Amino acid sequence: MANLLIDSLKVRTYDAIVIGSGMSGGWAAKELTEHGLRTLVLERDGTSNT
């Protein structure tokens, strides 16, 4: 059971998290991944009323 938890943590671990995939966020994510960092990009749903 412990191996499953360790494997899960490895899969969900990122070196960088970019909030927003606009021009700057997209470029930042590109640069980070090109330098070998595991990068997660988060974008809100465009249909939100907030």
PQR file with spaces between the fields and no chain letter, atoms N, CA, C, O and H, PARSE charges and radii, in Angstrom:
ATOM       1  N    MET     1       0.820   -1.195    0.000 -0.4000 1.5000
ATOM       2  CA   MET     1       0.000    0.000    0.000 -0.0000 2.0000
ATOM       3  C    MET     1       0.863    1.257    0.000  0.5500 1.7000
ATOM       4  O    MET     1       0.515    2.243   -0.650 -0.5500 1.4000
ATOM       5  N    ALA     2       1.979    1.237    0.717 -0.4000 1.5000
ATOM       6  CA   ALA     2       2.849    2.409    0.785 -0.0000 2.0000
ATOM       7  C    ALA     2       3.418    2.759   -0.585  0.5500 1.7000
ATOM       8  O    ALA     2       3.595    3.938   -0.891 -0.5500 1.4000
ATOM       9  H    ALA     2       2.262    0.437    1.245  0.4000 1.0000
ATOM      10  N    ASN     3       3.708    1.760   -1.414 -0.4000 1.5000
ATOM      11  CA   ASN     3       4.233    2.021   -2.747 -0.0000 2.0000
ATOM      12  C    ASN     3       3.229    2.773   -3.604  0.5500 1.7000
ATOM      13  O    ASN     3       3.619    3.621   -4.407 -0.5500 1.4000
ATOM      14  H    ASN     3       3.565    0.802   -1.165  0.4000 1.0000
ATOM      15  N    LEU     4       1.946    2.480   -3.448 -0.4000 1.5000
ATOM      16  CA   LEU     4       0.920    3.190   -4.202 -0.0000 2.0000
ATOM      17  C    LEU     4       0.897    4.668   -3.825  0.5500 1.7000
ATOM      18  O    LEU     4       0.739    5.524   -4.696 -0.5500 1.4000
ATOM      19  H    LEU     4       1.629    1.792   -2.795  0.4000 1.0000
ATOM      20  N    LEU     5       1.049    4.972   -2.564 -0.4000 1.5000
ATOM      21  CA   LEU     5       1.058    6.354   -2.114 -0.0000 2.0000
ATOM      22  C    LEU     5       2.279    7.083   -2.656  0.5500 1.7000
ATOM      23  O    LEU     5       2.162    8.214   -3.130 -0.5500 1.4000
ATOM      24  H    LEU     5       1.177    4.277   -1.857  0.4000 1.0000
ATOM      25  N    ILE     6       3.424    6.466   -2.596 -0.4000 1.5000
ATOM      26  CA   ILE     6       4.657    7.083   -3.104 -0.0000 2.0000
ATOM      27  C    ILE     6       4.542    7.310   -4.603  0.5500 1.7000
ATOM      28  O    ILE     6       4.910    8.378   -5.092 -0.5500 1.4000
ATOM      29  H    ILE     6       3.518    5.548   -2.211  0.4000 1.0000
ATOM      30  N    ASP     7       4.039    6.328   -5.340 -0.4000 1.5000
ATOM      31  CA   ASP     7       3.861    6.474   -6.787 -0.0000 2.0000
ATOM      32  C    ASP     7       2.888    7.604   -7.099  0.5500 1.7000
ATOM      33  O    ASP     7       3.105    8.371   -8.036 -0.5500 1.4000
ATOM      34  H    ASP     7       3.739    5.460   -4.943  0.4000 1.0000
ATOM      35  N    SER     8       1.818    7.708   -6.318 -0.4000 1.5000
ATOM      36  CA   SER     8       0.837    8.768   -6.528 -0.0000 2.0000
ATOM      37  C    SER     8       1.455   10.144   -6.298  0.5500 1.7000
ATOM      38  O    SER     8       1.185   11.078   -7.053 -0.5500 1.4000
ATOM      39  H    SER     8       1.642    7.085   -5.556  0.4000 1.0000
ATOM      40  N    LEU     9       2.276   10.275   -5.266 -0.4000 1.5000
ATOM      41  CA   LEU     9       2.922   11.557   -4.993 -0.0000 2.0000
ATOM      42  C    LEU     9       3.890   11.939   -6.108  0.5500 1.7000
ATOM      43  O    LEU     9       4.007   13.119   -6.440 -0.5500 1.4000
ATOM      44  H    LEU     9       2.495    9.516   -4.652  0.4000 1.0000
ATOM      45  N    LYS    10       4.579   10.970   -6.688 -0.4000 1.5000
ATOM      46  CA   LYS    10       5.499   11.254   -7.791 -0.0000 2.0000
ATOM      47  C    LYS    10       4.746   11.767   -9.007  0.5500 1.7000
ATOM      48  O    LYS    10       5.219   12.670   -9.696 -0.5500 1.4000
ATOM      49  H    LYS    10       4.484   10.012   -6.419  0.4000 1.0000
ATOM      50  N    VAL    11       3.587   11.201   -9.271 -0.4000 1.5000
ATOM      51  CA   VAL    11       2.796   11.599  -10.429 -0.0000 2.0000
ATOM      52  C    VAL    11       2.228   12.997  -10.238  0.5500 1.7000
ATOM      53  O    VAL    11       2.093   13.744  -11.207 -0.5500 1.4000
ATOM      54  H    VAL    11       3.203   10.467   -8.710  0.4000 1.0000
ATOM      55  N    ARG    12       1.895   13.364   -9.009 -0.4000 1.5000
ATOM      56  CA   ARG    12       1.261   14.652   -8.731 -0.0000 2.0000
ATOM      57  C    ARG    12       2.235   15.730   -8.291  0.5500 1.7000
ATOM      58  O    ARG    12       1.808   16.738   -7.729 -0.5500 1.4000
ATOM      59  H    ARG    12       2.005   12.758   -8.221  0.4000 1.0000
ATOM      60  N    THR    13       3.519   15.556   -8.525 -0.4000 1.5000
ATOM      61  CA   THR    13       4.521   16.526   -8.103 -0.0000 2.0000
ATOM      62  C    THR    13       4.990   17.345   -9.299  0.5500 1.7000
ATOM      63  O    THR    13       5.327   16.794  -10.347 -0.5500 1.4000
ATOM      64  H    THR    13       3.866   14.737   -8.982  0.4000 1.0000
ATOM      65  N    TYR    14       5.009   18.663   -9.133 -0.4000 1.5000
ATOM      66  CA   TYR    14       5.431   19.566  -10.197 -0.0000 2.0000
ATOM      67  C    TYR    14       6.525   20.483   -9.677  0.5500 1.7000
ATOM      68  O    TYR    14       6.580   20.796   -8.487 -0.5500 1.4000
ATOM      69  H    TYR    14       4.735   19.110   -8.282  0.4000 1.0000
ATOM      70  N    ASP    15       7.390   20.905  -10.581 -0.4000 1.5000
ATOM      71  CA   ASP    15       8.430   21.871  -10.226 -0.0000 2.0000
ATOM      72  C    ASP    15       7.884   23.294  -10.260  0.5500 1.7000
ATOM      73  O    ASP    15       8.348   24.163   -9.522 -0.5500 1.4000
ATOM      74  H    ASP    15       7.345   20.650  -11.547  0.4000 1.0000
ATOM      75  N    ALA    16       6.898   23.526  -11.121 -0.4000 1.5000
ATOM      76  CA   ALA    16       6.330   24.871  -11.274 -0.0000 2.0000
ATOM      77  C    ALA    16       4.852   24.753  -11.597  0.5500 1.7000
ATOM      78  O    ALA    16       4.417   23.807  -12.254 -0.5500 1.4000
ATOM      79  H    ALA    16       6.522   22.821  -11.721  0.4000 1.0000
ATOM      80  N    ILE    17       4.087   25.731  -11.122 -0.4000 1.5000
ATOM      81  CA   ILE    17       2.666   25.825  -11.445 -0.0000 2.0000
ATOM      82  C    ILE    17       2.436   27.210  -12.028  0.5500 1.7000
ATOM      83  O    ILE    17       2.767   28.218  -11.404 -0.5500 1.4000
ATOM      84  H    ILE    17       4.441   26.499  -10.589  0.4000 1.0000
ATOM      85  N    VAL    18       1.870   27.255  -13.226 -0.4000 1.5000
ATOM      86  CA   VAL    18       1.571   28.517  -13.904 -0.0000 2.0000
ATOM      87  C    VAL    18       0.070   28.723  -13.844  0.5500 1.7000
ATOM      88  O    VAL    18      -0.702   27.850  -14.240 -0.5500 1.4000
ATOM      89  H    VAL    18       1.602   26.436  -13.734  0.4000 1.0000
ATOM      90  N    ILE    19      -0.343   29.893  -13.343 -0.4000 1.5000
ATOM      91  CA   ILE    19      -1.762   30.222  -13.252 -0.0000 2.0000
ATOM      92  C    ILE    19      -2.120   31.088  -14.450  0.5500 1.7000
ATOM      93  O    ILE    19      -1.634   32.211  -14.582 -0.5500 1.4000
ATOM      94  H    ILE    19       0.284   30.602  -13.022  0.4000 1.0000
ATOM      95  N    GLY    20      -2.968   30.563  -15.318 -0.4000 1.5000
ATOM      96  CA   GLY    20      -3.397   31.294  -16.506 -0.0000 2.0000
ATOM      97  C    GLY    20      -2.561   30.937  -17.719  0.5500 1.7000
ATOM      98  O    GLY    20      -1.333   30.871  -17.648 -0.5500 1.4000
ATOM      99  H    GLY    20      -3.364   29.651  -15.210  0.4000 1.0000
ATOM     100  N    SER    21      -3.240   30.707  -18.832 -0.4000 1.5000
ATOM     101  CA   SER    21      -2.531   30.312  -20.043 -0.0000 2.0000
ATOM     102  C    SER    21      -2.574   31.400  -21.100  0.5500 1.7000
ATOM     103  O    SER    21      -2.503   31.118  -22.296 -0.5500 1.4000
ATOM     104  H    SER    21      -4.237   30.761  -18.889  0.4000 1.0000
ATOM     105  N    GLY    22      -2.689   32.644  -20.656 -0.4000 1.5000
ATOM     106  CA   GLY    22      -2.640   33.766  -21.597 -0.0000 2.0000
ATOM     107  C    GLY    22      -1.250   33.893  -22.190  0.5500 1.7000
ATOM     108  O    GLY    22      -0.437   32.973  -22.098 -0.5500 1.4000
ATOM     109  H    GLY    22      -2.747   32.873  -19.684  0.4000 1.0000
ATOM     110  N    MET    23      -0.984   35.036  -22.798 -0.4000 1.5000
ATOM     111  CA   MET    23       0.296   35.222  -23.473 -0.0000 2.0000
ATOM     112  C    MET    23       1.479   35.003  -22.527  0.5500 1.7000
ATOM     113  O    MET    23       2.403   34.261  -22.861 -0.5500 1.4000
ATOM     114  H    MET    23      -1.644   35.783  -22.873  0.4000 1.0000
ATOM     115  N    SER    24       1.465   35.620  -21.382 -0.4000 1.5000
ATOM     116  CA   SER    24       2.597   35.487  -20.437 -0.0000 2.0000
ATOM     117  C    SER    24       2.652   34.105  -19.800  0.5500 1.7000
ATOM     118  O    SER    24       3.729   33.524  -19.667 -0.5500 1.4000
ATOM     119  H    SER    24       0.715   36.223  -21.110  0.4000 1.0000
ATOM     120  N    GLY    25       1.493   33.576  -19.405 -0.4000 1.5000
ATOM     121  CA   GLY    25       1.464   32.264  -18.785 -0.0000 2.0000
ATOM     122  C    GLY    25       1.884   31.165  -19.739  0.5500 1.7000
ATOM     123  O    GLY    25       2.613   30.248  -19.360 -0.5500 1.4000
ATOM     124  H    GLY    25       0.618   34.048  -19.514  0.4000 1.0000
ATOM     125  N    GLY    26       1.425   31.254  -20.975 -0.4000 1.5000
ATOM     126  CA   GLY    26       1.809   30.270  -21.977 -0.0000 2.0000
ATOM     127  C    GLY    26       3.300   30.301  -22.260  0.5500 1.7000
ATOM     128  O    GLY    26       3.945   29.261  -22.391 -0.5500 1.4000
ATOM     129  H    GLY    26       0.833   31.998  -21.283  0.4000 1.0000
ATOM     130  N    TRP    27       3.838   31.515  -22.350 -0.4000 1.5000
ATOM     131  CA   TRP    27       5.277   31.655  -22.602 -0.0000 2.0000
ATOM     132  C    TRP    27       6.079   31.132  -21.410  0.5500 1.7000
ATOM     133  O    TRP    27       7.082   30.442  -21.590 -0.5500 1.4000
ATOM     134  H    TRP    27       3.314   32.360  -22.243  0.4000 1.0000
ATOM     135  N    ALA    28       5.645   31.453  -20.212 -0.4000 1.5000
ATOM     136  CA   ALA    28       6.345   30.982  -19.014 -0.0000 2.0000
ATOM     137  C    ALA    28       6.349   29.455  -18.966  0.5500 1.7000
ATOM     138  O    ALA    28       7.376   28.844  -18.670 -0.5500 1.4000
ATOM     139  H    ALA    28       4.829   32.013  -20.065  0.4000 1.0000
ATOM     140  N    ALA    29       5.206   28.841  -19.257 -0.4000 1.5000
ATOM     141  CA   ALA    29       5.113   27.384  -19.244 -0.0000 2.0000
ATOM     142  C    ALA    29       6.039   26.775  -20.291  0.5500 1.7000
ATOM     143  O    ALA    29       6.696   25.766  -20.032 -0.5500 1.4000
ATOM     144  H    ALA    29       4.372   29.337  -19.498  0.4000 1.0000
ATOM     145  N    LYS    30       6.091   27.382  -21.464 -0.4000 1.5000
ATOM     146  CA   LYS    30       6.975   26.900  -22.530 -0.0000 2.0000
ATOM     147  C    LYS    30       8.427   26.954  -22.096  0.5500 1.7000
ATOM     148  O    LYS    30       9.170   25.989  -22.278 -0.5500 1.4000
ATOM     149  H    LYS    30       5.557   28.201  -21.674  0.4000 1.0000
ATOM     150  N    GLU    31       8.830   28.070  -21.526 -0.4000 1.5000
ATOM     151  CA   GLU    31      10.219   28.233  -21.081 -0.0000 2.0000
ATOM     152  C    GLU    31      10.570   27.238  -19.977  0.5500 1.7000
ATOM     153  O    GLU    31      11.648   26.644  -19.987 -0.5500 1.4000
ATOM     154  H    GLU    31       8.227   28.853  -21.378  0.4000 1.0000
ATOM     155  N    LEU    32       9.662   27.061  -19.033 -0.4000 1.5000
ATOM     156  CA   LEU    32       9.910   26.146  -17.920 -0.0000 2.0000
ATOM     157  C    LEU    32      10.063   24.711  -18.406  0.5500 1.7000
ATOM     158  O    LEU    32      10.973   23.999  -17.983 -0.5500 1.4000
ATOM     159  H    LEU    32       8.786   27.543  -19.025  0.4000 1.0000
ATOM     160  N    THR    33       9.167   24.289  -19.298 -0.4000 1.5000
ATOM     161  CA   THR    33       9.248   22.916  -19.784 -0.0000 2.0000
ATOM     162  C    THR    33      10.484   22.702  -20.653  0.5500 1.7000
ATOM     163  O    THR    33      11.078   21.624  -20.633 -0.5500 1.4000
ATOM     164  H    THR    33       8.427   24.867  -19.642  0.4000 1.0000
ATOM     165  N    GLU    34      10.869   23.714  -21.411 -0.4000 1.5000
ATOM     166  CA   GLU    34      12.075   23.587  -22.231 -0.0000 2.0000
ATOM     167  C    GLU    34      13.335   23.456  -21.379  0.5500 1.7000
ATOM     168  O    GLU    34      14.349   22.925  -21.832 -0.5500 1.4000
ATOM     169  H    GLU    34      10.387   24.590  -21.428  0.4000 1.0000
ATOM     170  N    HIS    35      13.260   23.945  -20.141 -0.4000 1.5000
ATOM     171  CA   HIS    35      14.390   23.814  -19.221 -0.0000 2.0000
ATOM     172  C    HIS    35      14.265   22.573  -18.335  0.5500 1.7000
ATOM     173  O    HIS    35      15.007   22.410  -17.366 -0.5500 1.4000
ATOM     174  H    HIS    35      12.436   24.376  -19.773  0.4000 1.0000
ATOM     175  N    GLY    36      13.314   21.703  -18.684 -0.4000 1.5000
ATOM     176  CA   GLY    36      13.211   20.412  -18.013 -0.0000 2.0000
ATOM     177  C    GLY    36      12.375   20.383  -16.753  0.5500 1.7000
ATOM     178  O    GLY    36      12.398   19.385  -16.034 -0.5500 1.4000
ATOM     179  H    GLY    36      12.711   21.836  -19.470  0.4000 1.0000
ATOM     180  N    LEU    37      11.640   21.437  -16.460 -0.4000 1.5000
ATOM     181  CA   LEU    37      10.806   21.443  -15.266 -0.0000 2.0000
ATOM     182  C    LEU    37       9.442   20.835  -15.568  0.5500 1.7000
ATOM     183  O    LEU    37       8.853   21.083  -16.620 -0.5500 1.4000
ATOM     184  H    LEU    37      11.622   22.248  -17.045  0.4000 1.0000
ATOM     185  N    ARG    38       8.950   20.030  -14.621 -0.4000 1.5000
ATOM     186  CA   ARG    38       7.586   19.499  -14.729 -0.0000 2.0000
ATOM     187  C    ARG    38       6.645   20.641  -14.382  0.5500 1.7000
ATOM     188  O    ARG    38       6.671   21.156  -13.265 -0.5500 1.4000
ATOM     189  H    ARG    38       9.428   19.828  -13.766  0.4000 1.0000
ATOM     190  N    THR    39       5.819   21.034  -15.336 -0.4000 1.5000
ATOM     191  CA   THR    39       5.019   22.245  -15.196 -0.0000 2.0000
ATOM     192  C    THR    39       3.533   21.935  -15.334  0.5500 1.7000
ATOM     193  O    THR    39       3.115   21.210  -16.236 -0.5500 1.4000
ATOM     194  H    THR    39       5.799   20.615  -16.244  0.4000 1.0000
ATOM     195  N    LEU    40       2.744   22.501  -14.420 -0.4000 1.5000
ATOM     196  CA   LEU    40       1.290   22.389  -14.459 -0.0000 2.0000
ATOM     197  C    LEU    40       0.734   23.759  -14.805  0.5500 1.7000
ATOM     198  O    LEU    40       1.105   24.752  -14.180 -0.5500 1.4000
ATOM     199  H    LEU    40       3.083   23.091  -13.688  0.4000 1.0000
ATOM     200  N    VAL    41      -0.158   23.827  -15.799 -0.4000 1.5000
ATOM     201  CA   VAL    41      -0.808   25.079  -16.171 -0.0000 2.0000
ATOM     202  C    VAL    41      -2.269   24.989  -15.763  0.5500 1.7000
ATOM     203  O    VAL    41      -2.972   24.053  -16.144 -0.5500 1.4000
ATOM     204  H    VAL    41      -0.460   23.020  -16.307  0.4000 1.0000
ATOM     205  N    LEU    42      -2.721   25.962  -14.988 -0.4000 1.5000
ATOM     206  CA   LEU    42      -4.114   26.013  -14.545 -0.0000 2.0000
ATOM     207  C    LEU    42      -4.814   27.174  -15.240  0.5500 1.7000
ATOM     208  O    LEU    42      -4.286   28.284  -15.309 -0.5500 1.4000
ATOM     209  H    LEU    42      -2.150   26.722  -14.679  0.4000 1.0000
ATOM     210  N    GLU    43      -6.000   26.904  -15.751 -0.4000 1.5000
ATOM     211  CA   GLU    43      -6.793   27.916  -16.434 -0.0000 2.0000
ATOM     212  C    GLU    43      -8.227   27.774  -15.990  0.5500 1.7000
ATOM     213  O    GLU    43      -8.753   26.663  -15.918 -0.5500 1.4000
ATOM     214  H    GLU    43      -6.430   26.002  -15.695  0.4000 1.0000
ATOM     215  N    ARG    44      -8.856   28.871  -15.697 -0.4000 1.5000
ATOM     216  CA   ARG    44     -10.264   28.771  -15.298 -0.0000 2.0000
ATOM     217  C    ARG    44     -11.128   28.588  -16.536  0.5500 1.7000
ATOM     218  O    ARG    44     -10.721   28.902  -17.655 -0.5500 1.4000
ATOM     219  H    ARG    44      -8.429   29.773  -15.756  0.4000 1.0000
ATOM     220  N    ASP    45     -12.307   28.082  -16.311 -0.4000 1.5000
ATOM     221  CA   ASP    45     -13.266   27.854  -17.391 -0.0000 2.0000
ATOM     222  C    ASP    45     -13.723   29.202  -17.928  0.5500 1.7000
ATOM     223  O    ASP    45     -14.139   30.069  -17.159 -0.5500 1.4000
ATOM     224  H    ASP    45     -12.637   27.828  -15.402  0.4000 1.0000
ATOM     225  N    GLY    46     -13.651   29.379  -19.217 -0.4000 1.5000
ATOM     226  CA   GLY    46     -14.034   30.649  -19.842 -0.0000 2.0000
ATOM     227  C    GLY    46     -15.509   30.963  -19.756  0.5500 1.7000
ATOM     228  O    GLY    46     -15.900   32.091  -20.053 -0.5500 1.4000
ATOM     229  H    GLY    46     -13.314   28.674  -19.842  0.4000 1.0000
ATOM     230  N    THR    47     -16.363   30.001  -19.357 -0.4000 1.5000
ATOM     231  CA   THR    47     -17.790   30.244  -19.273 -0.0000 2.0000
ATOM     232  C    THR    47     -18.238   30.708  -17.896  0.5500 1.7000
ATOM     233  O    THR    47     -19.435   30.869  -17.659 -0.5500 1.4000
ATOM     234  H    THR    47     -16.045   29.084  -19.116  0.4000 1.0000
ATOM     235  N    SER    48     -17.290   30.926  -16.980 -0.4000 1.5000
ATOM     236  CA   SER    48     -17.624   31.316  -15.611 -0.0000 2.0000
ATOM     237  C    SER    48     -18.202   32.730  -15.579  0.5500 1.7000
ATOM     238  O    SER    48     -17.788   33.590  -16.357 -0.5500 1.4000
ATOM     239  H    SER    48     -16.317   30.795  -17.173  0.4000 1.0000
ATOM     240  N    ASN    49     -19.144   32.969  -14.694 -0.4000 1.5000
ATOM     241  CA   ASN    49     -19.753   34.289  -14.539 -0.0000 2.0000
ATOM     242  C    ASN    49     -19.051   35.140  -13.492  0.5500 1.7000
ATOM     243  O    ASN    49     -19.519   36.235  -13.180 -0.5500 1.4000
ATOM     244  H    ASN    49     -19.481   32.271  -14.061  0.4000 1.0000
ATOM     245  N    THR    50     -17.943   34.665  -12.944 -0.4000 1.5000
ATOM     246  CA   THR    50     -17.256   35.417  -11.891 -0.0000 2.0000
ATOM     247  C    THR    50     -16.192   36.309  -12.468  0.5500 1.7000
ATOM     248  O    THR    50     -15.511   37.017  -11.726 -0.5500 1.4000
ATOM     249  H    THR    50     -17.563   33.776  -13.198  0.4000 1.0000
